[in-house]
Structure formats: C-alpha cells, structure tokens
C-alpha cells in the first residue's frame, strides 16, 4: 500500500510546541516527523524526503536560518515555513532572504 499522506518535518526545540503543532497537522491528515534542533533535522532530511519543512529560528546546535540556507543550497523546491517567536521586520526579511517561502510568528 502506498502512503499518500504529505510528509512534514517539524523542527523546534520546544517539545510542548512540537506536540501541539504535530497534533493539529496529524488531525489534518499529514504525516509528521519531529526534530529538536537543526542538526537532527539535517540528518532527517538526508534519510527521508518531505513535502514541507516547518522551522523555528532559534534552536541549539544549528539555528533555523543556517538550516534554511543549507536546505536551499541542496533543494530549491522544498517549501520552507518559519514558525517562530522572532517577529521583527528585520527577522522576517532575513527569513525570506535565506530562502523561506513563508514566515509565521508564534
């Protein structure tokens, strides 16, 4: 049987927020893989393919901006959404400049 669910990589260092967002996404029919930091997310991206990456900006080991740049250097078409507490205009511009498709403030 082929799994036709869209796969999302959810990357945030806050476990409670990951759990909440994951529940909503799964209820909407998505398959969700979690990562607690940028390095873990990078490994998961090497192991599997995803239809969307949802990233926090501030994370340990590798921040979301660095991961976004790395993803863009390897995959120009993978949609990237920042979901972050950093809501200043300069933060949003940086997110878009590094290759994000959208930027949502928590």
N, C-alpha and C positions, 0 to 999 in steps of 0.2 A: 504494500500500500504506500502510495506517495504522500508525503506530508506536504499539504498545500498551505499551511499557515505561514504567514510572513514572520520572519525572524528579526528580532530587535536585540541589540546589545545595549544594555543599560549600565552606564558607568558612573558611579557616585560613591564617595567614601562614607556617606551616611546610610547605615544599614536600614534604619527606620524609613527613610525616604525611598530607598530602593524597594523595600517591601510594599509600600503604599502604591508607588507607580507601577510596580510589577503586577499587583492585583488588578488595577484598572486596565492595564494592557492585556492581561490574560483574559479578563472578562470580555474584552472587545475582540477576542479571538487571535491574539498574537502569541507567538512563542517567544519567551524572554530568557535571555542569558544575562547573568549579572557579573560585574567586575567591580572590585572595591577601589581600584586605582588604575592609573594609566598603563603601568607595566603589565598588570594582569589582563587588561583589555587588549593590549597589543598582542599578547600570547593567544588570546581567544580569537582575535582576528586572523592570526596565522593558521589556526586549527579549523576554522569554520567560516562559512560565508553568511552575511547578514544583509537584510533589506534596509536597515536603518541603524544608526548609532545615536544614542542619546547620551550626552556628555555633561558632566559638571566641569567648571573651570578649575576650581581649587581642589586638588587632590594630592595625596602623597606619592612619592616615587616618580611619577610623570604627570604633570598637570594636563588639563584638557586642551589648552592651546597647543602645547607641544604634540600631543597625540593627534589632534586635528590636522596639524601640518604634516605629520608622518602619514596619516591616512591619505591625505590629498596627494602626497608625493607618490603613493603607490596605487591609488584608486580614485580616479577623478569623478566617478559617477555615484559612489556610495553616499546616500543622503546622510547628513550630519546635523543634529539638532542640539544646541546647547540648552540645558535646563539648569540654571544657576542662580545664586543669590546676588551675583555681581551685576547690578543693573544700571550703572552709569553709562552715559552715551559713549564714552571712550571705550568701555568694556565691550559694549555691543559692536562698535566699529572694529575692534581688534578681533572679535569672534568672526565677523564676516570677512575681514581681511585674511584670516588664516584658512578660510575655506568653508565655514559653516553655511548651511542652507537656511537655517533659521535660528533665532536666539530668543528664548523664553525665560523670563525672570520668575523665580520661585515665589 
